[in-house]
Every structure is written in structure tokens, then in C-alpha cells.
């Protein structure tokens, strides 16, 4: 179940979407942050918040592999065994970790430190074989380097991934995947934290050198602040012209993405209404004054019917 603080965050998530059910995926991540997996109580609470049945919520939770129905360990270790990683030794990496940790697919170690899974694809084929810890990539792994990786994590010496920040634990990452940024109790890192664009101070930072142990880069948040300043300047310009910014935004219609966007007088037209007929590259421009170049008038429907009766 969600605490009062997380319940307030859940309601804020629901309010971000024009249709409440669109918030289901972030809410399931929030449940996993709170409970460590998608619990029956969590499913019931999502259903209540979104006006869905528990069956509808459970159908989504069982469709996506990122939602777990059994308690997770402190860290989720995923090994890609799909084509690119498999031909470069991904299966051997997985089997070595499975033997070392003493668990199979979706198994959790007795001390609750790790959950191991093999993944169909981690979207990082150029870095094959890839191992992720809490969804952060460690590229170019071998059985030996992957074993060293989990040993260091177990000892509390979490190395930086190929790019990004040291994995803080899978439950903390679930808070980020819900779109809420770093959890309040998450240890902060000089490498920054990955979530949404609007929170630039939490953006993921690529490292100048790939590989575990590479030094990180300090992030200077500028993008979101600059974008907000531009919007405010645009609104001030509209006010100076004697108009209401909200009315201008509303008149721009659903095509609007930034403020102010589309001219209120703009109307969409089909391509056929604006595009000229296609011609070959060596075909001369038509002479509008030459009757031979002009298209014949369209036949009238009544004339067609009379011609058919006459025939």
C-alpha cells in the first residue's frame, strides 16, 4: 500500500494525464517502489485511483516484464541473451552469474541482495554483451567481469556503469521510472540522476570514457530553465500587445506544443489543395495564355447521364 506521501504523489501523477488510465504504468512503478513488487494491495489501489477493475490493472502488470509479481532483491541484475549479446558470449555470462549467485531466471538470492534475470534485449547492441544493474548498463561484460561486478556491489562498492550514475537499488529506480525523480531517501551522486526533461538537475549524464569505473561528469542544469524563460518572455510579449496569453494559447488549438505556437487564423488544408501537379524535370512550365495548355472543363454529371440515355 502507498504511504500518505506516496498517495499524494500518485494523485499528482494521475492529474498529469487527460485520461486517468494513462497513468497506470507510472503508478505500477510507484507500487514497486513502495512494496518491492506489484502486490495485490497495490493493484487494488491503482484500480481505485484510476476507476479500473483489478482485472484490468493485473492484465497490464502481467504483460510487461518490468513489473514483478514476486519480491525483488535489493538490486536487479539483467543479462541480455538476445542475438547480438548471445553471439558475443551473453549466454555464458548469464550461466556464470546464475551459478555464482545460486539462482535461476527471476530468482532472488537468500540474502535478498540480488534478483537475476535474462533479458530478451536491452537496446544496447553495440555494447554487447550487456549486463544491467537496476536498468543501468554495464557494457562489454565477460563471465569474469560480471562476477567481479556483483562482488563489488555486494561489498558496497558500486562501480559507475558505462554511462549514468551508480545503481542506487531497484526500488529507488522505480521512483524514477514513475516520473518522480530521485526518491527522498536515495543517496545522491555527483553523476546526477535520470528522469524527465523538466528536471534538468536530475538528467542522466554520459561519461567521456566508457566502461565500469570511469569518472563521471558534473551536470549543470540549464535546459529546463532556459526553456521556461523563453515561454515567459513570449507571454510577456503577448500581454504587451494587449492580449491574454491564455486566450491565445487556447485559440492555437490542440496542435499547439509550445507557447504561443500556431497562428489562430491558421487552417489545415489537404495536400491536394496546395500542391501543384507533378511534372518531369525536363517538362516546360505550362503557358497559362495558351488554350492548348489549359485543362478541359470537367464534364457535368447531367451531361453524362443524357449521353448514356442517347446511346
C-alpha positions as CSV (number, residue, x, y, z in Angstrom):
1,X,0.0,0.0,0.0
2,X,1.1,3.6,-0.6
3,X,2.0,5.8,2.3
4,X,0.2,9.2,2.6
5,X,3.2,10.8,0.9
6,X,3.3,8.4,-2.0
7,X,-0.5,8.5,-2.3
8,X,-0.2,12.3,-2.8
9,X,2.4,11.7,-5.5
10,X,0.2,9.1,-7.1
11,X,-2.7,11.5,-7.3
12,X,-0.3,14.1,-8.8
13,X,0.7,11.5,-11.5
14,X,-2.9,10.8,-12.3
15,X,-3.5,14.6,-12.8
16,X,-0.8,14.8,-15.5
17,X,-2.9,12.9,-18.0
18,X,-6.1,13.9,-19.8
19,X,-7.3,10.3,-19.4
20,X,-6.7,8.8,-15.9
21,X,-6.0,5.3,-17.1
22,X,-2.9,6.6,-18.9
23,X,-1.2,6.9,-15.5
24,X,-1.3,3.2,-14.9
25,X,2.2,2.4,-16.0
26,X,3.8,5.1,-13.8
27,X,1.6,4.0,-10.9
28,X,2.7,0.4,-11.1
29,X,6.3,1.6,-10.9
30,X,5.4,3.6,-7.8
31,X,3.8,0.5,-6.3
32,X,7.1,-1.4,-6.9
33,X,9.0,1.5,-5.2
34,X,6.7,1.2,-2.2
35,X,6.4,-2.6,-1.9
36,X,9.3,-4.1,-3.8
37,X,7.0,-5.7,-6.3
38,X,3.4,-5.4,-7.7
39,X,1.3,-6.6,-4.7
40,X,-2.4,-7.4,-4.7
41,X,-3.0,-4.4,-2.5
42,X,-1.0,-2.2,-5.0
43,X,-3.2,-3.5,-7.8
44,X,-6.3,-2.7,-5.8
45,X,-5.1,0.8,-5.1
46,X,-4.2,1.5,-8.7
47,X,-7.7,0.3,-9.7
48,X,-9.3,2.7,-7.2
49,X,-7.2,5.7,-8.3
50,X,-8.0,5.1,-12.0
51,X,-11.5,3.9,-11.9
52,X,-10.5,0.5,-13.4
53,X,-11.2,-3.1,-12.3
54,X,-8.4,-5.1,-10.6
55,X,-8.5,-7.4,-13.5
56,X,-7.7,-4.6,-15.9
57,X,-4.7,-3.5,-13.8
58,X,-3.5,-7.1,-13.4
59,X,-3.7,-7.6,-17.1
60,X,-1.2,-4.8,-17.6
61,X,1.0,-5.8,-14.7
62,X,1.4,-9.3,-16.1
63,X,2.0,-8.1,-19.7
64,X,5.2,-6.1,-19.1
65,X,8.3,-7.9,-17.8
66,X,9.4,-4.8,-15.8
67,X,6.6,-5.4,-13.4
68,X,7.4,-8.2,-11.0
69,X,4.8,-10.3,-9.1
70,X,7.3,-11.6,-6.6
71,X,9.5,-9.6,-4.2
72,X,12.7,-8.3,-5.8
73,X,16.1,-8.3,-4.2
74,X,17.9,-5.0,-3.4
75,X,19.5,-5.0,-7.0
76,X,18.0,-6.4,-10.2
77,X,20.7,-7.9,-12.4
78,X,19.6,-8.4,-16.0
79,X,21.8,-10.2,-18.6
80,X,20.9,-9.8,-22.3
81,X,20.8,-13.2,-24.1
82,X,19.4,-12.0,-27.4
83,X,21.2,-12.3,-30.7
84,X,23.9,-9.6,-30.5
85,X,24.8,-10.4,-26.9
86,X,24.4,-14.2,-27.4
87,X,27.0,-14.4,-30.2
88,X,29.4,-12.4,-28.1
89,X,29.0,-14.5,-25.0
90,X,25.9,-13.3,-23.3
91,X,24.6,-16.8,-22.5
92,X,28.0,-17.7,-20.9
93,X,27.8,-14.5,-18.8
94,X,24.3,-15.4,-17.6
95,X,25.1,-19.0,-16.8
96,X,28.2,-17.9,-14.9
97,X,26.2,-15.4,-12.8
98,X,23.5,-18.0,-12.2
99,X,26.0,-20.5,-10.9
100,X,27.7,-17.8,-8.7
101,X,24.5,-16.4,-7.2
102,X,22.8,-19.8,-6.9
103,X,19.6,-18.7,-8.6
104,X,18.0,-19.0,-12.0
105,X,15.8,-16.7,-14.0
106,X,13.8,-14.3,-11.8
107,X,15.4,-15.9,-8.7
108,X,16.4,-13.9,-5.7
109,X,19.5,-14.8,-3.5
110,X,18.9,-16.0,0.0
111,X,20.3,-12.8,1.5
112,X,17.9,-10.7,-0.6
113,X,20.8,-8.8,-2.3
114,X,20.2,-9.7,-5.9
115,X,17.5,-10.8,-8.3
116,X,18.8,-12.3,-11.6
117,X,17.0,-12.4,-14.9
118,X,17.9,-13.0,-18.5
119,X,16.5,-10.3,-20.8
120,X,15.5,-10.6,-24.4
121,X,17.0,-7.3,-25.4
122,X,18.4,-4.3,-23.5
123,X,18.7,-2.0,-26.5
124,X,22.5,-1.6,-26.4
125,X,23.7,-4.0,-29.1
126,X,26.9,-2.0,-29.8
127,X,28.0,-2.7,-26.2
128,X,27.3,-6.5,-26.2
129,X,27.4,-8.4,-24.1
130,X,25.4,-6.1,-21.8
131,X,24.5,-6.6,-18.1
132,X,22.3,-4.1,-16.4
133,X,22.0,-3.4,-12.7
134,X,18.8,-1.7,-11.8
135,X,18.4,-0.9,-15.5
136,X,21.8,0.9,-15.8
137,X,24.1,-0.6,-18.5
138,X,27.5,-2.2,-18.0
139,X,28.8,-2.9,-21.5
140,X,31.3,-5.4,-22.8
141,X,31.0,-7.9,-20.0
142,X,32.6,-11.3,-19.7
143,X,31.8,-14.0,-17.2
144,X,34.7,-12.9,-15.0
145,X,34.0,-9.2,-15.2
146,X,30.3,-9.8,-14.4
147,X,31.2,-11.9,-11.4
148,X,33.5,-9.1,-10.2
149,X,30.7,-6.6,-10.7
150,X,28.3,-8.4,-8.4
151,X,31.0,-9.0,-5.9
152,X,31.8,-5.2,-5.7
153,X,28.1,-4.4,-5.4
154,X,27.7,-6.9,-2.6
155,X,30.6,-5.3,-0.8
156,X,29.0,-1.9,-1.1
157,X,31.5,-0.7,-3.7
158,X,29.0,0.0,-6.6
159,X,31.0,1.0,-9.7
160,X,29.6,3.6,-12.1
161,X,28.0,2.0,-15.2
162,X,29.2,2.6,-18.7
163,X,27.2,5.9,-18.6
164,X,25.0,7.3,-15.9
165,X,25.1,7.1,-12.2
166,X,25.8,4.2,-9.8
167,X,22.7,2.0,-9.3
168,X,21.0,3.0,-6.1
169,X,18.9,-0.1,-5.8
170,X,15.9,-1.2,-7.9
171,X,13.3,0.2,-5.6
172,X,14.8,3.7,-5.8
173,X,15.0,3.4,-9.6
174,X,11.2,2.5,-9.6
175,X,10.6,6.0,-8.2
176,X,12.4,7.5,-11.1
177,X,10.6,5.3,-13.6
178,X,7.4,6.6,-12.3
179,X,8.5,10.0,-13.4
180,X,9.0,11.4,-10.0
181,X,12.8,11.9,-9.9
182,X,15.0,10.7,-7.1
183,X,13.4,9.2,-4.1
184,X,13.8,11.4,-0.9
185,X,15.9,8.7,0.8
186,X,18.1,7.9,-2.3
187,X,21.8,8.5,-1.8
188,X,22.8,11.4,-4.1
189,X,25.6,11.0,-6.6
190,X,27.7,13.6,-8.3
191,X,26.7,12.0,-11.6
192,X,23.2,13.2,-11.4
193,X,20.0,11.2,-11.8
194,X,17.9,10.2,-14.8
195,X,14.3,11.2,-15.2
196,X,12.2,13.7,-17.1
197,X,13.5,16.6,-19.1
198,X,11.7,19.2,-17.0
199,X,14.0,18.3,-14.1
200,X,17.4,19.0,-15.7
201,X,19.3,18.7,-12.5
202,X,18.2,15.1,-12.4
203,X,19.3,14.3,-16.0
204,X,21.4,11.3,-16.9
205,X,25.0,12.3,-17.8
206,X,27.1,10.4,-20.4
207,X,30.7,9.8,-19.3
208,X,33.6,10.8,-21.5
209,X,35.1,7.3,-21.2
210,X,33.1,4.1,-21.4
211,X,33.5,1.2,-19.0
212,X,32.8,0.4,-15.4
213,X,34.8,2.7,-13.0
214,X,35.0,5.6,-15.4
215,X,34.9,9.1,-13.9
216,X,31.6,10.9,-14.0
217,X,30.7,14.4,-15.2
218,X,29.0,17.0,-13.1
219,X,25.7,18.2,-14.6
220,X,24.9,21.9,-14.9
221,X,21.1,22.2,-15.3
222,X,20.4,24.8,-17.9
223,X,17.9,23.5,-20.5
224,X,14.7,23.5,-18.5
225,X,15.4,26.9,-17.0
226,X,16.1,28.4,-20.4
227,X,13.0,26.9,-21.9
228,X,10.9,28.3,-19.1
229,X,12.4,31.8,-19.6
230,X,11.6,31.7,-23.3
231,X,8.0,30.8,-22.6
232,X,7.6,33.6,-20.0
233,X,9.1,36.1,-22.5
234,X,6.6,35.0,-25.1
235,X,3.8,35.5,-22.7
236,X,5.0,39.0,-21.8
237,X,5.1,39.9,-25.5
238,X,1.5,38.8,-25.9
239,X,0.5,40.8,-22.8
240,X,2.3,43.9,-24.2
241,X,0.2,43.5,-27.3
242,X,-2.9,43.8,-25.2
243,X,-3.9,40.1,-25.4
244,X,-4.5,37.4,-22.8
245,X,-1.8,34.7,-23.1
246,X,-4.3,32.0,-22.0
247,X,-6.7,33.0,-24.7
248,X,-4.0,33.0,-27.4
249,X,-2.9,29.5,-26.2
250,X,-6.4,28.2,-26.3
251,X,-7.1,29.6,-29.8
252,X,-4.0,27.8,-31.1
253,X,-5.9,24.6,-30.7
254,X,-4.7,21.0,-30.0
255,X,-1.8,21.3,-32.4
256,X,-0.1,23.7,-30.0
257,X,3.1,22.3,-28.4
258,X,4.8,25.4,-27.0
259,X,3.6,28.9,-26.2
260,X,2.5,30.6,-28.3
261,X,2.5,28.3,-31.3
262,X,0.1,28.2,-34.2
263,X,-1.4,31.4,-35.6
264,X,-5.1,31.4,-34.6
265,X,-6.1,32.1,-38.2
266,X,-4.1,29.0,-39.5
267,X,-6.3,26.3,-41.1
268,X,-5.1,22.8,-42.1
269,X,-5.5,22.1,-45.8
270,X,-5.2,18.8,-47.6
271,X,-2.1,18.4,-49.8
272,X,-4.2,18.3,-52.9
273,X,-5.5,21.8,-52.2
274,X,-2.0,23.3,-52.1
275,X,0.4,21.1,-54.1
276,X,0.9,21.7,-57.9
277,X,0.7,18.7,-60.2
278,X,3.9,16.8,-60.6
279,X,5.9,17.2,-63.9
280,X,9.0,15.6,-65.3
281,X,12.2,17.5,-64.6
282,X,12.7,18.4,-68.4
283,X,9.0,19.3,-68.9
284,X,8.5,23.0,-69.6
285,X,6.3,25.2,-67.4
286,X,2.7,25.4,-68.8
287,X,1.7,28.6,-70.6
288,X,-1.4,29.9,-69.0
289,X,-2.3,32.1,-72.0
290,X,-2.2,29.1,-74.5
291,X,-5.6,27.4,-74.7
292,X,-4.0,24.1,-75.7
293,X,-2.1,24.1,-72.3
294,X,-5.3,24.6,-70.3
295,X,-7.1,21.5,-68.9
296,X,-10.5,20.8,-70.4
297,X,-13.5,21.7,-68.3
298,X,-14.9,18.9,-66.1
299,X,-17.9,17.1,-67.6
300,X,-21.2,17.9,-65.9
301,X,-22.9,14.9,-64.3
302,X,-26.2,15.7,-66.1
303,X,-24.5,15.8,-69.5
304,X,-23.0,12.3,-68.7
305,X,-26.5,10.9,-67.9
306,X,-28.0,12.4,-71.2
307,X,-25.2,10.9,-73.2
308,X,-25.8,7.4,-71.8
309,X,-29.6,7.6,-72.5
310,X,-28.9,8.7,-76.1
311,X,-26.6,5.8,-76.6
